[in-house]
Amino acid sequence: MIRRALPLVAALLLTGCNGGTVDRHDLTKDAGTLDSIACEGALVADGVARSRTTVFYAREQAEELRIQTSNLAHALATRKSIPSIERRVREKSNEAAALARVLQRLHDHPSDRTVGADVERLLKHAGNCP
Amino acid sequence: MSKIFGVALGILAAIGGFVDIGDLVFNISAGATFGYQLMWVLPIGVIGIIVYSEMCGRVAAVSKKAVFDTVRERVGFSAGLGALIASEVVNLMTLAAELGGVAISLQLLCGLPYRWLLVLAVLGFAIVIWVMSFEWIERVFGYGGLCLLVFAVAAMKLSPDWGKLGNGFVPHVAQNNSLLYLYFVVGLLGAAMTPYEVYFYSSGGVEEEWTPKDIGLNRANAIIGYGLGGFFSVALMTTGAALFLGHGISPEHLGTIALGAQVPLGTIGLLLALVGILFAVGGASIDTVFSGAYNLAQFCGWEWGRYRTNANAPRFTLTWIVLLVLGMGIVMTGVDAVVLTEYAVIFSVVALPLTYIPILLVANDEQYMGRHRNGRLANVLGGVYLVVIMVVALSAIPLMILTNVGQN
């Protein structure tokens, strides 16, 4: 019974892991995640720029996105990658770190309309958002 | 007149109480990932929960037995114990996810630290459960959950593609990424037919001392309440499709869901969305706590129920307190509420047959039900859904692994 259950438990544990070597598929996925974070951050920043949100929401949501981006930047910087995409992976890591800094500005100034407009512009550009 | 008023109140509470964190996460994510393509799953899930809730409500009204009373009697101790353990594990995972959702909603509303808000929320729930009557708990959280109607207004304001939305109700296979598509089918069905909903529903029927005279009330509550509750799911998926898909956003945080109301409606939309999420998820927290305590007490033959004083049902009372503390402990580890929700929904899908097979058996048993046993329609629907449930339960874990919990 236990022997039969082990592969299932191992598979379940593996589904939750984000380790291993970064390959092209991982890089594409992580790039997509970064674009998604940037576009979401842009919408939050738009709310700040147009005074259509609350200070608490803008601050906390920007913080959530910043943490996610920082974690991604760290993972891309430290995980091994296949040699042919190594440079691209490090570039993505730097992009993620830059994105985290922009989100930190939004977190620090959640009621500043000027900062909101500036952050929105930067994030839209970073994420190629519509 | 008072009876009609009572039915209306019950229905309102059912509408507001239908949506929980699983529905919020899966409906918005499905819309953001596949647009309107998965709309057809929603009526299938809603009809499924109506069929089985009506059945277990009728069993409660006629036999005065809730689900786990009948599980123990019908399938025996060993199989019943298996069902109990599975349901308690899934309940606890769901409870933890809901408590995490409550703390996140409070944090987005007031900006205080997450862990402090979690402790405050759990204390608040303990006080509410201790002092408030069953009906008022159901109503307060159900009515508060009605704030989620803001997503219907938001969906309209986002000008969805009505043609595509209508086409989405026609069942079809995926145009791309079929494994992920199937994962969402399973998740949406699991979120709509979560077992704790029927545990809570049937135990509530026993608590409110339904009799065969209330079978019509039970049917109206189930059909209209869950049916209109499904409307929320349509609104959420439409919001996901109309806003997030177009912007290339994959919602990974509970706060992102509120953005769906903030973008088209501004601050008032945001606040209504956050309050609606708070009450919907808060109500579901209480439902899951009760369900866990109901199941254990019914299986073990203890005194149970909110209509007894806490002192008259001490083991039932101790169980819900322990469950609240365990749920809080899980969230305190820092586990992500949204990720936990996905696991809870998928594992609840695996446990679905253990819940629904005994209900179908008992609802057909003349010895229990007399002339109120299942008619032809209930049996045909119950049988069809049993097949659906079995297929979905068998495919849930493989799909979760193959799609990396919906990440690929």
Interface residues (C-beta under 8 A of the other chain):
Chain A: L8 A11 L12 L14 T15 G16 K29 G32 T33 D35 S36 C39 E40 L43 V44 D46 G47 S51 R52 T53 T54 V55 F56 Y57 R59 E60 Q61 E64 L65 Q68 G127 N128 C129 P130
Chain B: Q107 L108 L109 C110 G111 G246 H247 G248 I249 S250 P251 E252 H253 G255 T256 A258 L259 Q262 V263 G266 T267 L270 L271 L274 I397 M400 I401 N404 V405 Q407 N408
